[in-house]
Structure formats: structure tokens, C-alpha cells
Amino acid sequence: MPIYEYQCEECGNKFEKLVRRAAEAADMGCPSCGQKHVTQQFSTFAARANGSQASQSLPACPGGMCRTPDVCGRN
């Protein structure tokens, strides 16, 4: 069941909605003003792993099997 982002064309409210069936998306109303003039927005997501930075290098292969530095061939 996907979660979609919408924006109301009447009041500008942005909200998310869990959509179970296509019929629910067709009858979508704004939770703030109740108007049915909403548009689906493009969604993006961000993933973080415990606040670590992307610039950190991977650990060296403990078995010494890697052909390329910092990339383990056992993956």
C-alpha cells in the first residue's frame, strides 16, 4: 500500500495519504478544507544510516580477497 503526497489547489495544504485502492485516490479530499481539487506530488525519500556521512570509506576486506581496494569481492 503506497503512501502518496498531495497538495490542495484551493488552500495549498500539503498532506500524505495511504492509498489502498485506486478508487480512494479518485475521491481524495483535502483534510484541511475538504475540497476535492488535489494534485498528486512527486515524492522523494532520503535514507540515512545512524547519521554516518557518505564520505566515509568502507573497511578493507578482512580475507584479503579484494581485487579493488575498499570493495570486498565476497559480496
Backbone as XML, in Angstrom:
<?xml version="1.0"?>
<chain id="A" units="angstrom">
  <residue number="1" name="MET">
    <atom name="N" x="0.848" y="-1.178" z="0.000"/>
    <atom name="CA" x="0.000" y="0.000" z="0.000"/>
    <atom name="C" x="0.890" y="1.236" z="0.000"/>
  </residue>
  <residue number="2" name="PRO">
    <atom name="N" x="0.895" y="1.967" z="-1.084"/>
    <atom name="CA" x="1.770" y="3.138" z="-1.173"/>
    <atom name="C" x="1.213" y="4.352" z="-0.437"/>
  </residue>
  <residue number="3" name="ILE">
    <atom name="N" x="2.129" y="5.190" z="-0.003"/>
    <atom name="CA" x="1.770" y="6.479" z="0.585"/>
    <atom name="C" x="2.069" y="7.535" z="-0.464"/>
  </residue>
  <residue number="4" name="TYR">
    <atom name="N" x="1.068" y="8.328" z="-0.812"/>
    <atom name="CA" x="1.211" y="9.369" z="-1.820"/>
    <atom name="C" x="1.185" y="10.738" z="-1.160"/>
  </residue>
  <residue number="5" name="GLU">
    <atom name="N" x="1.851" y="11.688" z="-1.780"/>
    <atom name="CA" x="1.822" y="13.074" z="-1.324"/>
    <atom name="C" x="0.895" y="13.859" z="-2.241"/>
  </residue>
  <residue number="6" name="TYR">
    <atom name="N" x="0.088" y="14.725" z="-1.647"/>
    <atom name="CA" x="-0.868" y="15.536" z="-2.390"/>
    <atom name="C" x="-0.747" y="16.985" z="-1.972"/>
  </residue>
  <residue number="7" name="GLN">
    <atom name="N" x="-1.236" y="17.873" z="-2.838"/>
    <atom name="CA" x="-1.342" y="19.287" z="-2.499"/>
    <atom name="C" x="-2.707" y="19.776" z="-2.941"/>
  </residue>
  <residue number="8" name="CYS">
    <atom name="N" x="-3.379" y="20.494" z="-2.053"/>
    <atom name="CA" x="-4.695" y="21.045" z="-2.343"/>
    <atom name="C" x="-4.543" y="22.293" z="-3.212"/>
  </residue>
  <residue number="9" name="GLU">
    <atom name="N" x="-5.286" y="22.355" z="-4.308"/>
    <atom name="CA" x="-5.236" y="23.508" z="-5.197"/>
    <atom name="C" x="-6.000" y="24.702" z="-4.619"/>
  </residue>
  <residue number="10" name="GLU">
    <atom name="N" x="-6.881" y="24.451" z="-3.660"/>
    <atom name="CA" x="-7.681" y="25.519" z="-3.064"/>
    <atom name="C" x="-6.932" y="26.247" z="-1.948"/>
  </residue>
  <residue number="11" name="CYS">
    <atom name="N" x="-6.429" y="25.500" z="-0.975"/>
    <atom name="CA" x="-5.804" y="26.139" z="0.198"/>
    <atom name="C" x="-4.284" y="25.962" z="0.246"/>
  </residue>
  <residue number="12" name="GLY">
    <atom name="N" x="-3.710" y="25.126" z="-0.639"/>
    <atom name="CA" x="-2.263" y="24.941" z="-0.672"/>
    <atom name="C" x="-1.728" y="23.947" z="0.341"/>
  </residue>
  <residue number="13" name="ASN">
    <atom name="N" x="-2.598" y="23.306" z="1.099"/>
    <atom name="CA" x="-2.174" y="22.333" z="2.108"/>
    <atom name="C" x="-1.490" y="21.133" z="1.436"/>
  </residue>
  <residue number="14" name="LYS">
    <atom name="N" x="-0.350" y="20.718" z="2.000"/>
    <atom name="CA" x="0.333" y="19.514" z="1.537"/>
    <atom name="C" x="0.100" y="18.426" z="2.569"/>
  </residue>
  <residue number="15" name="PHE">
    <atom name="N" x="-0.242" y="17.217" z="2.087"/>
    <atom name="CA" x="-0.509" y="16.123" z="3.003"/>
    <atom name="C" x="-0.166" y="14.795" z="2.343"/>
  </residue>
  <residue number="16" name="GLU">
    <atom name="N" x="-0.037" y="13.753" z="3.172"/>
    <atom name="CA" x="0.235" y="12.396" z="2.706"/>
    <atom name="C" x="-0.993" y="11.539" z="2.963"/>
  </residue>
  <residue number="17" name="LYS">
    <atom name="N" x="-1.169" y="10.541" z="2.107"/>
    <atom name="CA" x="-2.324" y="9.658" z="2.259"/>
    <atom name="C" x="-1.939" y="8.241" z="1.877"/>
  </residue>
  <residue number="18" name="LEU">
    <atom name="N" x="-2.276" y="7.279" z="2.719"/>
    <atom name="CA" x="-2.105" y="5.875" z="2.420"/>
    <atom name="C" x="-3.261" y="5.461" z="1.519"/>
  </residue>
  <residue number="19" name="VAL">
    <atom name="N" x="-2.962" y="5.003" z="0.309"/>
    <atom name="CA" x="-3.989" y="4.671" z="-0.665"/>
    <atom name="C" x="-4.040" y="3.163" z="-0.838"/>
  </residue>
  <residue number="20" name="ARG">
    <atom name="N" x="-5.162" y="2.572" z="-0.499"/>
    <atom name="CA" x="-5.327" y="1.120" z="-0.605"/>
    <atom name="C" x="-5.855" y="0.707" z="-1.979"/>
  </residue>
  <residue number="21" name="ARG">
    <atom name="N" x="-6.741" y="1.519" z="-2.556"/>
    <atom name="CA" x="-7.345" y="1.215" z="-3.853"/>
    <atom name="C" x="-7.362" y="2.471" z="-4.715"/>
  </residue>
  <residue number="22" name="ALA">
    <atom name="N" x="-7.370" y="2.282" z="-6.040"/>
    <atom name="CA" x="-7.397" y="3.412" z="-6.967"/>
    <atom name="C" x="-8.653" y="4.262" z="-6.781"/>
  </residue>
  <residue number="23" name="ALA">
    <atom name="N" x="-9.752" y="3.646" z="-6.369"/>
    <atom name="CA" x="-10.996" y="4.383" z="-6.151"/>
    <atom name="C" x="-10.837" y="5.410" z="-5.033"/>
  </residue>
  <residue number="24" name="GLU">
    <atom name="N" x="-10.027" y="5.084" z="-4.024"/>
    <atom name="CA" x="-9.787" y="6.037" z="-2.936"/>
    <atom name="C" x="-9.044" y="7.268" z="-3.439"/>
  </residue>
  <residue number="25" name="ALA">
    <atom name="N" x="-8.090" y="7.073" z="-4.344"/>
    <atom name="CA" x="-7.321" y="8.194" z="-4.878"/>
    <atom name="C" x="-8.197" y="9.111" z="-5.716"/>
  </residue>
  <residue number="26" name="ALA">
    <atom name="N" x="-9.169" y="8.547" z="-6.422"/>
    <atom name="CA" x="-10.055" y="9.356" z="-7.264"/>
    <atom name="C" x="-10.990" y="10.226" z="-6.431"/>
  </residue>
  <residue number="27" name="ASP">
    <atom name="N" x="-11.312" y="9.799" z="-5.223"/>
    <atom name="CA" x="-12.254" y="10.530" z="-4.367"/>
    <atom name="C" x="-11.531" y="11.248" z="-3.225"/>
  </residue>
  <residue number="28" name="MET">
    <atom name="N" x="-10.271" y="11.626" z="-3.449"/>
    <atom name="CA" x="-9.441" y="12.247" z="-2.417"/>
    <atom name="C" x="-9.908" y="13.672" z="-2.117"/>
  </residue>
  <residue number="29" name="GLY">
    <atom name="N" x="-9.981" y="14.008" z="-0.841"/>
    <atom name="CA" x="-10.326" y="15.350" z="-0.416"/>
    <atom name="C" x="-9.266" y="15.897" z="0.525"/>
  </residue>
  <residue number="30" name="CYS">
    <atom name="N" x="-9.123" y="17.212" z="0.542"/>
    <atom name="CA" x="-8.153" y="17.866" z="1.416"/>
    <atom name="C" x="-8.610" y="17.744" z="2.869"/>
  </residue>
  <residue number="31" name="PRO">
    <atom name="N" x="-7.716" y="17.302" z="3.777"/>
    <atom name="CA" x="-8.119" y="17.197" z="5.184"/>
    <atom name="C" x="-8.318" y="18.553" z="5.858"/>
  </residue>
  <residue number="32" name="SER">
    <atom name="N" x="-7.776" y="19.637" z="5.292"/>
    <atom name="CA" x="-7.930" y="20.958" z="5.906"/>
    <atom name="C" x="-9.222" y="21.652" z="5.493"/>
  </residue>
  <residue number="33" name="CYS">
    <atom name="N" x="-9.483" y="21.715" z="4.168"/>
    <atom name="CA" x="-10.647" y="22.479" z="3.707"/>
    <atom name="C" x="-11.752" y="21.607" z="3.119"/>
  </residue>
  <residue number="34" name="GLY">
    <atom name="N" x="-11.470" y="20.312" z="2.867"/>
    <atom name="CA" x="-12.489" y="19.397" z="2.366"/>
    <atom name="C" x="-12.701" y="19.429" z="0.865"/>
  </residue>
  <residue number="35" name="GLN">
    <atom name="N" x="-12.013" y="20.309" z="0.152"/>
    <atom name="CA" x="-12.179" y="20.398" z="-1.301"/>
    <atom name="C" x="-11.582" y="19.175" z="-1.989"/>
  </residue>
  <residue number="36" name="LYS">
    <atom name="N" x="-12.131" y="18.841" z="-3.158"/>
    <atom name="CA" x="-11.678" y="17.669" z="-3.917"/>
    <atom name="C" x="-10.648" y="18.027" z="-4.975"/>
  </residue>
  <residue number="37" name="HIS">
    <atom name="N" x="-10.188" y="19.254" z="-5.029"/>
    <atom name="CA" x="-9.211" y="19.701" z="-6.023"/>
    <atom name="C" x="-7.801" y="19.502" z="-5.474"/>
  </residue>
  <residue number="38" name="VAL">
    <atom name="N" x="-7.309" y="18.266" z="-5.523"/>
    <atom name="CA" x="-5.966" y="17.950" z="-5.056"/>
    <atom name="C" x="-5.155" y="17.351" z="-6.207"/>
  </residue>
  <residue number="39" name="THR">
    <atom name="N" x="-3.862" y="17.603" z="-6.186"/>
    <atom name="CA" x="-2.963" y="17.034" z="-7.193"/>
    <atom name="C" x="-1.899" y="16.201" z="-6.501"/>
  </residue>
  <residue number="40" name="GLN">
    <atom name="N" x="-1.568" y="15.083" z="-7.136"/>
    <atom name="CA" x="-0.532" y="14.214" z="-6.596"/>
    <atom name="C" x="0.819" y="14.841" z="-6.884"/>
  </residue>
  <residue number="41" name="GLN">
    <atom name="N" x="1.701" y="14.845" z="-5.875"/>
    <atom name="CA" x="3.021" y="15.443" z="-5.992"/>
    <atom name="C" x="4.064" y="14.356" z="-6.202"/>
  </residue>
  <residue number="42" name="PHE">
    <atom name="N" x="5.191" y="14.719" z="-6.805"/>
    <atom name="CA" x="6.302" y="13.796" z="-6.924"/>
    <atom name="C" x="6.955" y="13.659" z="-5.560"/>
  </residue>
  <residue number="43" name="SER">
    <atom name="N" x="7.239" y="12.444" z="-5.175"/>
    <atom name="CA" x="7.818" y="12.177" z="-3.868"/>
    <atom name="C" x="9.290" y="11.832" z="-3.993"/>
  </residue>
  <residue number="44" name="THR">
    <atom name="N" x="10.030" y="12.205" z="-2.986"/>
    <atom name="CA" x="11.425" y="11.804" z="-2.871"/>
    <atom name="C" x="11.615" y="11.224" z="-1.482"/>
  </residue>
  <residue number="45" name="PHE">
    <atom name="N" x="12.637" y="10.449" z="-1.315"/>
    <atom name="CA" x="12.916" y="9.911" z="0.002"/>
    <atom name="C" x="14.399" y="10.039" z="0.278"/>
  </residue>
  <residue number="46" name="ALA">
    <atom name="N" x="14.737" y="10.033" z="1.535"/>
    <atom name="CA" x="16.132" y="10.121" z="1.960"/>
    <atom name="C" x="16.398" y="8.973" z="2.920"/>
  </residue>
  <residue number="47" name="ALA">
    <atom name="N" x="17.532" y="8.357" z="2.766"/>
    <atom name="CA" x="17.911" y="7.267" z="3.656"/>
    <atom name="C" x="19.191" y="7.641" z="4.382"/>
  </residue>
  <residue number="48" name="ARG">
    <atom name="N" x="19.209" y="7.401" z="5.658"/>
    <atom name="CA" x="20.392" y="7.672" z="6.475"/>
    <atom name="C" x="20.677" y="6.452" z="7.324"/>
  </residue>
  <residue number="49" name="ALA">
    <atom name="N" x="21.922" y="6.230" z="7.565"/>
    <atom name="CA" x="22.316" y="5.106" z="8.422"/>
    <atom name="C" x="23.024" y="5.647" z="9.657"/>
  </residue>
  <residue number="50" name="ASN">
    <atom name="N" x="22.281" y="5.809" z="10.726"/>
    <atom name="CA" x="22.826" y="6.257" z="12.013"/>
    <atom name="C" x="23.612" y="7.557" z="11.910"/>
  </residue>
  <residue number="51" name="GLY">
    <atom name="N" x="23.233" y="8.442" z="11.013"/>
    <atom name="CA" x="23.880" y="9.737" z="10.899"/>
    <atom name="C" x="25.271" y="9.697" z="10.313"/>
  </residue>
  <residue number="52" name="SER">
    <atom name="N" x="25.677" y="8.578" z="9.734"/>
    <atom name="CA" x="27.022" y="8.496" z="9.170"/>
    <atom name="C" x="27.084" y="9.290" z="7.871"/>
  </residue>
  <residue number="53" name="GLN">
    <atom name="N" x="28.261" y="9.759" z="7.547"/>
    <atom name="CA" x="28.451" y="10.562" z="6.356"/>
    <atom name="C" x="28.815" y="9.673" z="5.179"/>
  </residue>
  <residue number="54" name="ALA">
    <atom name="N" x="28.423" y="10.085" z="3.961"/>
    <atom name="CA" x="28.696" y="9.302" z="2.761"/>
    <atom name="C" x="30.174" y="9.284" z="2.413"/>
  </residue>
  <residue number="55" name="SER">
    <atom name="N" x="30.932" y="10.229" z="2.932"/>
    <atom name="CA" x="32.344" y="10.322" z="2.576"/>
    <atom name="C" x="33.213" y="9.297" z="3.306"/>
  </residue>
  <residue number="56" name="GLN">
    <atom name="N" x="32.654" y="8.583" z="4.274"/>
    <atom name="CA" x="33.433" y="7.584" z="4.993"/>
    <atom name="C" x="33.722" y="6.405" z="4.071"/>
  </residue>
  <residue number="57" name="SER">
    <atom name="N" x="34.946" y="5.896" z="4.132"/>
    <atom name="CA" x="35.309" y="4.771" z="3.277"/>
    <atom name="C" x="34.886" y="3.459" z="3.914"/>
  </residue>
  <residue number="58" name="LEU">
    <atom name="N" x="34.712" y="2.444" z="3.086"/>
    <atom name="CA" x="34.350" y="1.125" z="3.558"/>
    <atom name="C" x="35.565" y="0.441" z="4.169"/>
  </residue>
  <residue number="59" name="PRO">
    <atom name="N" x="35.365" y="-0.457" z="5.100"/>
    <atom name="CA" x="36.502" y="-1.168" z="5.680"/>
    <atom name="C" x="37.135" y="-2.098" z="4.644"/>
  </residue>
  <residue number="60" name="ALA">
    <atom name="N" x="38.415" y="-2.362" z="4.810"/>
    <atom name="CA" x="39.130" y="-3.254" z="3.905"/>
    <atom name="C" x="38.629" y="-4.679" z="4.087"/>
  </residue>
  <residue number="61" name="CYS">
    <atom name="N" x="38.779" y="-5.478" z="3.068"/>
    <atom name="CA" x="38.343" y="-6.874" z="3.096"/>
    <atom name="C" x="39.171" y="-7.645" z="4.132"/>
  </residue>
  <residue number="62" name="PRO">
    <atom name="N" x="38.531" y="-8.287" z="5.097"/>
    <atom name="CA" x="39.279" y="-8.996" z="6.126"/>
    <atom name="C" x="39.968" y="-10.256" z="5.596"/>
  </residue>
  <residue number="63" name="GLY">
    <atom name="N" x="39.471" y="-10.818" z="4.488"/>
    <atom name="CA" x="40.058" y="-12.043" z="3.962"/>
    <atom name="C" x="41.145" y="-11.808" z="2.935"/>
  </residue>
  <residue number="64" name="GLY">
    <atom name="N" x="41.368" y="-10.542" z="2.554"/>
    <atom name="CA" x="42.387" y="-10.222" z="1.569"/>
    <atom name="C" x="42.048" y="-10.693" z="0.163"/>
  </residue>
  <residue number="65" name="MET">
    <atom name="N" x="40.759" y="-10.903" z="-0.137"/>
    <atom name="CA" x="40.341" y="-11.425" z="-1.437"/>
    <atom name="C" x="39.968" y="-10.334" z="-2.430"/>
  </residue>
  <residue number="66" name="CYS">
    <atom name="N" x="39.977" y="-9.087" z="-2.024"/>
    <atom name="CA" x="39.522" y="-7.997" z="-2.893"/>
    <atom name="C" x="40.540" y="-7.674" z="-3.974"/>
  </residue>
  <residue number="67" name="ARG">
    <atom name="N" x="40.026" y="-7.504" z="-5.175"/>
    <atom name="CA" x="40.868" y="-7.071" z="-6.299"/>
    <atom name="C" x="40.924" y="-5.555" z="-6.377"/>
  </residue>
  <residue number="68" name="THR">
    <atom name="N" x="39.844" y="-4.917" z="-5.952"/>
    <atom name="CA" x="39.753" y="-3.456" z="-5.963"/>
    <atom name="C" x="39.811" y="-2.989" z="-4.519"/>
  </residue>
  <residue number="69" name="PRO">
    <atom name="N" x="40.669" y="-1.997" z="-4.205"/>
    <atom name="CA" x="40.746" y="-1.512" z="-2.815"/>
    <atom name="C" x="39.387" y="-1.044" z="-2.303"/>
  </residue>
  <residue number="70" name="ASP">
    <atom name="N" x="39.097" y="-1.353" z="-1.085"/>
    <atom name="CA" x="37.877" y="-0.946" z="-0.368"/>
    <atom name="C" x="36.598" y="-1.571" z="-0.909"/>
  </residue>
  <residue number="71" name="VAL">
    <atom name="N" x="36.663" y="-2.567" z="-1.801"/>
    <atom name="CA" x="35.470" y="-3.247" z="-2.297"/>
    <atom name="C" x="35.670" y="-4.743" z="-2.093"/>
  </residue>
  <residue number="72" name="CYS">
    <atom name="N" x="34.847" y="-5.340" z="-1.293"/>
    <atom name="CA" x="35.005" y="-6.750" z="-0.967"/>
    <atom name="C" x="34.423" y="-7.621" z="-2.074"/>
  </residue>
  <residue number="73" name="GLY">
    <atom name="N" x="35.191" y="-8.562" z="-2.585"/>
    <atom name="CA" x="34.744" y="-9.456" z="-3.639"/>
    <atom name="C" x="33.815" y="-10.555" z="-3.169"/>
  </residue>
  <residue number="74" name="ARG">
    <atom name="N" x="33.602" y="-10.661" z="-1.862"/>
    <atom name="CA" x="32.733" y="-11.709" z="-1.330"/>
    <atom name="C" x="31.283" y="-11.269" z="-1.266"/>
  </residue>
  <residue number="75" name="ASN">
    <atom name="N" x="30.969" y="-10.055" z="-1.639"/>
    <atom name="CA" x="29.587" y="-9.554" z="-1.558"/>
    <atom name="C" x="28.755" y="-10.107" z="-2.667"/>
  </residue>
</chain>
